[in-house]
Amino acid sequence: MRKSMMFEDLRAIGLALLVFALAGLVGFQAFAQDAAVPPADGAATQAVIGDQLNAFRARDHARAYSHAAPNITGYFDTVEKFTSMVSRGYGAIYSPDSFVFGRNTVINGEIHQEVIITGQDGRQWQAVYTLKRQEDGSWKITGVKMNPYKGAAV
């Protein structure tokens, strides 16, 4: 029975990584378009991302989970499942040493925000977060795509 649970956990993590990767593909293509993010929305979405990263850093998993959109919380229905997925698949997000915000754009009502994250091991990552405004007016994270950071584009 334990072996079955491990298989289900690995399958869930794999599916989650696929969902995040697909969301990130849209985010990567988003930078090819030139849609301005209103300053208030840019500040609000950066505050959400920054608070989630700082919550992970502080190991305040409930606070980090609170920034996930319903498409994420619907799949990872507990703080523990969500935290496990992030810690296993997104180490730099789970344990960031530092982060800075890069470019952003709007596509189909979602904001795509680039964040350059330096992990505890010193490696740098380009994370593209997608966020969607919720019915209550708040912004929630709908996905993240991470790639090794290769420097600024010219």
LUMNURO-476893 format. One record per residue: x, y, z of N, C-alpha, C in turn; residue in one letter; residue number from 1. Coordinates in nm, 3 decimals, padded with zeros to 5 digits, always signed. Each point is the difference from the previous one (the first is absolute). Layout:
// LUMNURO-476893
[atom [X; Y; Z]; [X; Y; Z]; [X; Y; Z]; "A"; NUM]
...
//
This chain:
// LUMNURO-476893
[atom [+00.083; -00.118; +00.000]; [-00.083; +00.118; +00.000]; [+00.088; +00.125; +00.000]; "M"; 1]
[atom [+00.108; -00.001; +00.071]; [+00.091; +00.115; +00.004]; [+00.056; +00.028; -00.138]; "R"; 2]
[atom [+00.033; -00.108; -00.075]; [+00.054; +00.015; -00.134]; [-00.101; +00.070; -00.090]; "K"; 3]
[atom [-00.127; -00.034; +00.014]; [-00.106; +00.062; -00.078]; [-00.011; +00.149; +00.032]; "S"; 4]
[atom [+00.014; +00.037; +00.128]; [-00.007; +00.140; +00.038]; [+00.117; +00.077; -00.059]; "M"; 5]
[atom [+00.119; -00.060; -00.001]; [+00.116; +00.068; -00.057]; [-00.020; +00.022; -00.149]; "M"; 6]
[atom [-00.055; -00.100; -00.070]; [-00.026; +00.013; -00.142]; [-00.100; +00.112; -00.025]; "F"; 7]
[atom [-00.104; +00.007; +00.080]; [-00.100; +00.106; -00.015]; [+00.061; +00.137; +00.026]; "E"; 8]
[atom [+00.088; +00.009; +00.101]; [+00.067; +00.126; +00.029]; [+00.087; +00.043; -00.118]; "D"; 9]
[atom [+00.078; -00.093; -00.055]; [+00.086; +00.032; -00.113]; [-00.083; +00.037; -00.122]; "L"; 10]
[atom [-00.109; -00.070; -00.021]; [-00.088; +00.031; -00.113]; [-00.060; +00.139; +00.016]; "R"; 11]
[atom [-00.041; +00.035; +00.121]; [-00.058; +00.132; +00.027]; [+00.104; +00.109; -00.022]; "A"; 12]
[atom [+00.122; -00.022; +00.045]; [+00.106; +00.098; -00.018]; [+00.030; +00.017; -00.149]; "I"; 13]
[atom [+00.006; -00.111; -00.072]; [+00.026; +00.007; -00.144]; [-00.109; +00.076; -00.073]; "G"; 14]
[atom [-00.125; -00.026; +00.034]; [-00.111; +00.071; -00.061]; [+00.006; +00.148; +00.034]; "L"; 15]
[atom [+00.033; +00.033; +00.123]; [+00.009; +00.140; +00.040]; [+00.110; +00.071; -00.077]; "A"; 16]
[atom [+00.114; -00.064; -00.016]; [+00.109; +00.061; -00.076]; [-00.041; +00.023; -00.144]; "L"; 17]
[atom [-00.077; -00.094; -00.057]; [-00.050; +00.018; -00.136]; [-00.095; +00.119; -00.008]; "L"; 18]
[atom [-00.090; +00.014; +00.097]; [-00.093; +00.113; +00.002]; [+00.077; +00.131; +00.009]; "V"; 19]
[atom [+00.098; +00.006; +00.091]; [+00.080; +00.122; +00.014]; [+00.080; +00.028; -00.128]; "F"; 20]
[atom [+00.053; -00.105; -00.063]; [+00.078; +00.020; -00.122]; [-00.087; +00.054; -00.113]; "A"; 21]
[atom [-00.120; -00.054; -00.015]; [-00.091; +00.050; -00.103]; [-00.038; +00.144; +00.025]; "L"; 22]
[atom [-00.027; +00.033; +00.124]; [-00.031; +00.140; +00.034]; [+00.120; +00.089; -00.031]; "A"; 23]
[atom [+00.119; -00.051; +00.024]; [+00.121; +00.077; -00.025]; [+00.027; +00.021; -00.149]; "G"; 24]
[atom [-00.039; -00.097; -00.086]; [+00.017; +00.019; -00.143]; [-00.076; +00.122; -00.048]; "L"; 25]
[atom [-00.120; +00.015; +00.050]; [-00.078; +00.118; -00.035]; [+00.072; +00.124; +00.050]; "V"; 26]
[atom [+00.055; -00.007; +00.121]; [+00.073; +00.112; +00.057]; [+00.122; +00.036; -00.082]; "G"; 27]
[atom [+00.072; -00.099; -00.048]; [+00.120; +00.028; -00.079]; [-00.036; +00.070; -00.129]; "F"; 28]
[atom [-00.105; -00.046; -00.067]; [-00.044; +00.062; -00.124]; [-00.055; +00.140; +00.025]; "Q"; 29]
[atom [-00.047; +00.025; +00.120]; [-00.060; +00.129; +00.031]; [+00.096; +00.115; -00.018]; "A"; 30]
[atom [+00.129; -00.022; +00.025]; [+00.095; +00.109; -00.008]; [+00.024; +00.045; -00.143]; "F"; 31]
[atom [-00.041; -00.081; -00.099]; [+00.014; +00.040; -00.138]; [-00.103; +00.108; -00.036]; "A"; 32]
[atom [-00.104; +00.013; +00.079]; [-00.102; +00.100; -00.024]; [+00.026; +00.121; +00.089]; "Q"; 33]
[atom [-00.058; +00.114; -00.039]; [+00.027; +00.122; +00.073]; [-00.128; +00.054; +00.061]; "D"; 34]
[atom [-00.047; -00.060; +00.108]; [-00.119; +00.047; +00.071]; [+00.044; +00.052; +00.136]; "A"; 35]
[atom [-00.024; +00.127; +00.022]; [+00.046; +00.062; +00.124]; [-00.084; -00.045; +00.119]; "A"; 36]
[atom [+00.068; -00.018; +00.112]; [-00.067; -00.031; +00.127]; [-00.026; +00.132; +00.071]; "V"; 37]
[atom [-00.125; +00.028; +00.037]; [-00.026; +00.122; +00.075]; [+00.085; +00.002; +00.127]; "P"; 38]
[atom [+00.058; +00.114; +00.037]; [+00.091; +00.006; +00.115]; [-00.060; -00.057; +00.129]; "P"; 39]
[atom [-00.127; +00.027; +00.028]; [-00.061; -00.052; +00.123]; [-00.008; -00.153; -00.003]; "A"; 40]
[atom [-00.031; -00.057; -00.117]; [-00.007; -00.146; -00.011]; [+00.139; -00.061; +00.009]; "D"; 41]
[atom [+00.099; +00.065; -00.060]; [+00.138; -00.049; +00.011]; [+00.047; -00.003; +00.144]; "G"; 42]
[atom [-00.029; +00.107; +00.073]; [+00.040; +00.006; +00.141]; [-00.073; -00.106; +00.082]; "A"; 43]
[atom [-00.129; -00.018; -00.029]; [-00.079; -00.098; +00.076]; [+00.047; -00.143; -00.026]; "A"; 44]
[atom [+00.028; -00.032; -00.126]; [+00.044; -00.137; -00.030]; [+00.141; -00.026; +00.052]; "T"; 45]
[atom [+00.087; +00.101; -00.005]; [+00.133; -00.018; +00.056]; [-00.007; -00.018; +00.152]; "Q"; 46]
[atom [-00.094; +00.069; +00.064]; [-00.017; -00.017; +00.145]; [-00.044; -00.142; +00.033]; "A"; 47]
[atom [-00.088; -00.058; -00.082]; [-00.046; -00.138; +00.022]; [+00.116; -00.097; -00.015]; "V"; 48]
[atom [+00.075; +00.013; -00.108]; [+00.114; -00.090; -00.024]; [+00.104; +00.016; +00.111]; "I"; 49]
[atom [+00.033; +00.124; +00.032]; [+00.099; +00.026; +00.105]; [-00.043; -00.057; +00.134]; "G"; 50]
[atom [-00.128; +00.015; +00.032]; [-00.047; -00.053; +00.128]; [+00.005; -00.153; +00.000]; "D"; 51]
[atom [-00.033; -00.063; -00.114]; [+00.008; -00.146; -00.004]; [+00.145; -00.046; +00.017]; "Q"; 52]
[atom [+00.092; +00.063; -00.071]; [+00.141; -00.039; +00.013]; [+00.050; +00.020; +00.143]; "L"; 53]
[atom [-00.036; +00.113; +00.059]; [+00.041; +00.025; +00.139]; [-00.068; -00.096; +00.097]; "N"; 54]
[atom [-00.122; -00.040; -00.029]; [-00.069; -00.098; +00.086]; [+00.070; -00.135; -00.008]; "A"; 55]
[atom [+00.038; -00.042; -00.120]; [+00.076; -00.126; -00.011]; [+00.132; +00.011; +00.076]; "F"; 56]
[atom [+00.067; +00.113; -00.016]; [+00.128; +00.021; +00.069]; [-00.017; -00.013; +00.151]; "R"; 57]
[atom [-00.113; +00.051; +00.052]; [-00.029; -00.004; +00.144]; [-00.066; -00.131; +00.042]; "A"; 58]
[atom [-00.022; -00.088; -00.097]; [-00.069; -00.128; +00.023]; [-00.143; +00.020; +00.051]; "R"; 59]
[atom [-00.062; +00.110; -00.041]; [-00.141; +00.027; +00.029]; [-00.080; -00.054; -00.119]; "D"; 60]
[atom [-00.016; -00.131; -00.001]; [-00.060; -00.069; -00.113]; [-00.145; +00.040; -00.024]; "H"; 61]
[atom [-00.075; +00.024; +00.104]; [-00.140; +00.040; -00.016]; [-00.008; +00.135; -00.073]; "A"; 62]
[atom [+00.087; +00.092; +00.035]; [+00.001; +00.130; -00.068]; [+00.041; -00.015; -00.146]; "R"; 63]
[atom [+00.098; -00.084; -00.028]; [+00.041; -00.024; -00.139]; [-00.115; -00.060; -00.080]; "A"; 64]
[atom [-00.068; -00.095; +00.058]; [-00.114; -00.068; -00.065]; [-00.114; +00.098; -00.027]; "Y"; 65]
[atom [-00.017; +00.099; +00.085]; [-00.110; +00.094; -00.015]; [+00.009; +00.082; -00.128]; "S"; 66]
[atom [+00.116; +00.003; -00.062]; [+00.019; +00.077; -00.124]; [-00.025; -00.084; -00.125]; "H"; 67]
[atom [-00.030; -00.128; +00.016]; [-00.025; -00.087; -00.114]; [-00.145; +00.016; -00.047]; "A"; 68]
[atom [-00.018; +00.001; -00.130]; [-00.133; +00.014; -00.061]; [-00.079; -00.131; +00.012]; "A"; 69]
[atom [-00.130; +00.007; -00.021]; [-00.084; -00.120; +00.011]; [+00.043; -00.115; -00.090]; "P"; 70]
[atom [+00.058; +00.027; -00.118]; [+00.046; -00.111; -00.084]; [+00.111; -00.079; +00.069]; "N"; 71]
[atom [+00.076; +00.064; +00.088]; [+00.107; -00.068; +00.073]; [-00.055; -00.064; +00.128]; "I"; 72]
[atom [-00.076; +00.078; +00.078]; [-00.053; -00.054; +00.126]; [-00.102; -00.110; -00.024]; "T"; 73]
[atom [-00.063; +00.001; -00.118]; [-00.093; -00.108; -00.032]; [+00.072; -00.133; -00.019]; "G"; 74]
[atom [+00.121; +00.008; -00.050]; [+00.079; -00.122; -00.020]; [+00.079; -00.037; +00.124]; "Y"; 75]
[atom [+00.064; +00.098; +00.061]; [+00.074; -00.021; +00.125]; [-00.089; +00.052; +00.111]; "F"; 76]
[atom [-00.087; -00.088; +00.048]; [-00.108; +00.043; +00.089]; [+00.040; +00.016; +00.147]; "D"; 77]
[atom [+00.128; -00.017; +00.030]; [+00.047; +00.027; +00.135]; [+00.131; +00.078; -00.009]; "T"; 78]
[atom [+00.030; +00.071; +00.106]; [+00.126; +00.074; +00.008]; [+00.117; -00.097; -00.014]; "V"; 79]
[atom [-00.012; -00.116; +00.062]; [+00.109; -00.098; -00.001]; [+00.029; -00.051; -00.141]; "E"; 80]
[atom [-00.104; -00.031; -00.078]; [+00.021; -00.048; -00.137]; [+00.064; +00.108; -00.086]; "K"; 81]
[atom [-00.048; +00.123; +00.014]; [+00.055; +00.112; -00.074]; [+00.147; +00.022; +00.037]; "F"; 82]
[atom [+00.029; +00.002; +00.128]; [+00.136; +00.023; +00.047]; [+00.093; -00.110; -00.048]; "T"; 83]
[atom [-00.046; -00.123; +00.003]; [+00.081; -00.112; -00.046]; [+00.035; +00.016; -00.148]; "S"; 84]
[atom [-00.099; +00.037; -00.081]; [+00.024; +00.018; -00.142]; [+00.101; +00.112; -00.024]; "M"; 85]
[atom [-00.015; +00.113; +00.067]; [+00.092; +00.112; -00.021]; [+00.140; -00.036; +00.048]; "V"; 86]
[atom [+00.011; -00.062; +00.117]; [+00.134; -00.031; +00.053]; [+00.072; -00.102; -00.086]; "S"; 87]
[atom [-00.073; -00.093; -00.061]; [+00.064; -00.102; -00.084]; [+00.030; +00.049; -00.141]; "R"; 88]
[atom [-00.090; +00.080; -00.056]; [+00.014; +00.039; -00.140]; [+00.049; +00.140; -00.026]; "G"; 89]
[atom [-00.004; +00.085; +00.104]; [+00.035; +00.141; -00.017]; [+00.086; +00.046; +00.119]; "Y"; 90]
[atom [+00.116; -00.062; +00.014]; [+00.086; +00.025; +00.115]; [+00.037; +00.145; +00.021]; "G"; 91]
[atom [+00.028; +00.073; -00.109]; [+00.038; +00.140; +00.014]; [-00.116; +00.085; +00.049]; "A"; 92]
[atom [-00.121; -00.037; -00.036]; [-00.118; +00.072; +00.049]; [-00.023; -00.034; +00.146]; "I"; 93]
[atom [+00.020; -00.125; +00.035]; [-00.022; -00.043; +00.138]; [+00.105; +00.058; +00.095]; "Y"; 94]
[atom [+00.123; +00.013; -00.049]; [+00.110; +00.052; +00.084]; [+00.077; +00.107; -00.075]; "S"; 95]
[atom [-00.065; +00.114; -00.028]; [+00.072; +00.104; -00.074]; [+00.102; +00.071; +00.088]; "P"; 96]
[atom [+00.115; +00.030; -00.057]; [+00.096; +00.085; +00.069]; [-00.034; +00.145; -00.029]; "D"; 97]
[atom [-00.030; +00.029; -00.128]; [-00.040; +00.135; -00.040]; [-00.082; -00.009; -00.127]; "S"; 98]
[atom [-00.068; +00.109; -00.032]; [-00.076; +00.006; -00.124]; [-00.019; +00.145; -00.042]; "F"; 99]
[atom [-00.010; +00.019; -00.132]; [-00.028; +00.132; -00.056]; [-00.103; -00.017; -00.111]; "V"; 100]
[atom [-00.082; +00.103; -00.015]; [-00.104; -00.004; -00.102]; [+00.054; +00.052; -00.132]; "F"; 101]
[atom [-00.042; -00.066; -00.108]; [+00.039; +00.040; -00.135]; [-00.121; +00.052; -00.077]; "G"; 102]
[atom [-00.007; -00.039; -00.123]; [-00.105; +00.045; -00.092]; [-00.136; -00.056; +00.041]; "R"; 103]
[atom [-00.105; +00.070; -00.048]; [-00.135; -00.053; +00.017]; [-00.087; +00.043; -00.117]; "N"; 104]
[atom [-00.109; -00.072; -00.020]; [-00.093; +00.030; -00.107]; [-00.136; -00.057; +00.035]; "T"; 105]
[atom [-00.102; +00.040; -00.077]; [-00.136; -00.051; +00.019]; [-00.039; -00.078; -00.124]; "V"; 106]
[atom [-00.053; -00.120; +00.021]; [-00.052; -00.083; -00.109]; [-00.132; -00.058; +00.048]; "I"; 107]
[atom [-00.106; +00.025; -00.074]; [-00.132; -00.055; +00.033]; [-00.038; +00.019; +00.147]; "N"; 108]
[atom [+00.028; +00.118; +00.051]; [-00.040; +00.032; +00.137]; [+00.091; -00.055; +00.108]; "G"; 109]
[atom [+00.104; -00.073; -00.039]; [+00.096; -00.051; +00.098]; [+00.129; +00.081; -00.010]; "E"; 110]
[atom [+00.061; +00.024; +00.114]; [+00.131; +00.066; +00.001]; [+00.107; -00.107; +00.004]; "I"; 111]
[atom [+00.100; +00.019; -00.085]; [+00.116; -00.088; -00.006]; [+00.116; +00.081; +00.053]; "H"; 112]
[atom [+00.056; -00.044; +00.112]; [+00.105; +00.076; +00.069]; [+00.127; -00.084; +00.008]; "Q"; 113]
[atom [+00.108; +00.055; -00.055]; [+00.130; -00.065; +00.010]; [+00.062; +00.032; +00.136]; "E"; 114]
[atom [+00.059; -00.102; +00.062]; [+00.071; +00.017; +00.126]; [+00.132; -00.077; -00.013]; "V"; 115]
[atom [+00.110; +00.068; +00.026]; [+00.131; -00.067; +00.001]; [+00.028; -00.038; +00.146]; "I"; 116]
[atom [+00.010; -00.130; +00.022]; [+00.015; -00.053; +00.136]; [+00.137; -00.064; +00.015]; "I"; 117]
[atom [+00.068; +00.034; +00.108]; [+00.126; -00.066; +00.034]; [-00.031; -00.095; +00.115]; "T"; 118]
[atom [+00.029; -00.129; -00.022]; [-00.024; -00.100; +00.102]; [+00.108; +00.000; +00.106]; "G"; 119]
[atom [-00.022; -00.077; +00.105]; [+00.098; -00.012; +00.108]; [+00.134; -00.054; -00.051]; "Q"; 120]
[atom [-00.004; -00.075; -00.111]; [+00.123; -00.056; -00.056]; [+00.074; +00.098; -00.092]; "D"; 121]
[atom [-00.055; +00.122; -00.017]; [+00.063; +00.101; -00.084]; [-00.042; -00.003; -00.145]; "G"; 122]
[atom [-00.074; -00.104; -00.041]; [-00.046; -00.008; -00.139]; [-00.113; +00.099; -00.023]; "R"; 123]
[atom [-00.002; +00.058; -00.120]; [-00.105; +00.096; -00.033]; [-00.102; -00.063; -00.096]; "Q"; 124]
[atom [-00.124; +00.041; +00.020]; [-00.113; -00.052; -00.077]; [-00.083; +00.114; -00.053]; "W"; 125]
[atom [-00.056; -00.018; -00.119]; [-00.100; +00.091; -00.053]; [-00.134; -00.069; +00.023]; "Q"; 126]
[atom [-00.081; +00.060; +00.085]; [-00.134; -00.052; +00.025]; [-00.100; +00.096; -00.065]; "A"; 127]
[atom [-00.094; -00.056; -00.075]; [-00.107; +00.081; -00.057]; [-00.128; -00.042; +00.071]; "V"; 128]
[atom [-00.050; +00.091; +00.081]; [-00.125; -00.022; +00.075]; [-00.116; +00.049; -00.084]; "Y"; 129]
[atom [-00.111; -00.073; +00.005]; [-00.125; +00.050; -00.056]; [-00.096; +00.023; +00.116]; "T"; 130]
[atom [-00.069; +00.113; -00.005]; [-00.095; +00.036; +00.106]; [-00.130; +00.047; -00.064]; "L"; 131]
[atom [-00.110; -00.032; +00.065]; [-00.132; +00.039; -00.049]; [-00.076; +00.070; +00.112]; "K"; 132]
[atom [-00.069; +00.108; -00.040]; [-00.083; +00.071; +00.098]; [-00.122; -00.088; +00.031]; "R"; 133]
[atom [-00.030; -00.011; +00.130]; [-00.112; -00.082; +00.046]; [-00.126; +00.087; +00.011]; "Q"; 134]
[atom [-00.112; -00.064; +00.018]; [-00.128; +00.072; +00.011]; [+00.001; +00.102; +00.112]; "E"; 135]
[atom [+00.075; -00.027; +00.106]; [+00.006; +00.093; +00.113]; [+00.099; +00.115; -00.023]; "D"; 136]
[atom [+00.063; +00.002; -00.118]; [+00.095; +00.106; -00.034]; [+00.145; -00.033; +00.031]; "G"; 137]
[atom [+00.025; -00.107; +00.074]; [+00.137; -00.038; +00.034]; [+00.067; -00.068; -00.120]; "S"; 138]
[atom [+00.133; -00.002; +00.003]; [+00.078; -00.071; -00.101]; [+00.050; -00.130; +00.061]; "W"; 139]
[atom [-00.012; -00.110; -00.075]; [+00.048; -00.131; +00.044]; [+00.090; -00.059; -00.107]; "K"; 140]
[atom [+00.096; -00.079; +00.045]; [+00.097; -00.064; -00.090]; [-00.064; -00.123; -00.064]; "I"; 141]
[atom [-00.001; -00.002; -00.134]; [-00.059; -00.112; -00.074]; [+00.104; -00.098; -00.052]; "T"; 142]
[atom [+00.127; +00.041; -00.001]; [+00.104; -00.090; -00.048]; [+00.137; +00.066; +00.006]; "G"; 143]
[atom [+00.103; -00.085; -00.011]; [+00.139; +00.047; -00.002]; [+00.078; -00.090; -00.093]; "V"; 144]
[atom [+00.080; +00.059; -00.084]; [+00.091; -00.074; -00.088]; [+00.141; +00.044; +00.034]; "K"; 145]
[atom [+00.088; -00.094; +00.027]; [+00.138; +00.033; +00.037]; [+00.098; -00.057; -00.102]; "M"; 146]
[atom [+00.100; +00.082; -00.030]; [+00.112; -00.042; -00.083]; [+00.128; +00.055; +00.061]; "N"; 147]
[atom [+00.113; -00.066; -00.024]; [+00.126; +00.060; +00.046]; [+00.013; +00.138; -00.063]; "P"; 148]
[atom [+00.047; +00.096; +00.077]; [+00.015; +00.138; -00.047]; [+00.122; +00.009; -00.089]; "Y"; 149]
[atom [-00.018; +00.059; -00.119]; [+00.109; +00.010; -00.095]; [+00.043; +00.144; -00.024]; "K"; 150]
[atom [-00.048; +00.091; +00.084]; [+00.037; +00.140; -00.016]; [-00.108; +00.078; -00.071]; "G"; 151]
[atom [+00.018; +00.129; +00.000]; [-00.099; +00.090; -00.062]; [+00.003; -00.015; -00.151]; "A"; 152]
[atom [-00.118; +00.007; -00.059]; [-00.011; -00.004; -00.145]; [+00.029; +00.139; -00.056]; "A"; 153]
[atom [+00.055; +00.005; -00.121]; [+00.025; +00.129; -00.062]; [-00.104; +00.033; -00.102]; "V"; 154]
//
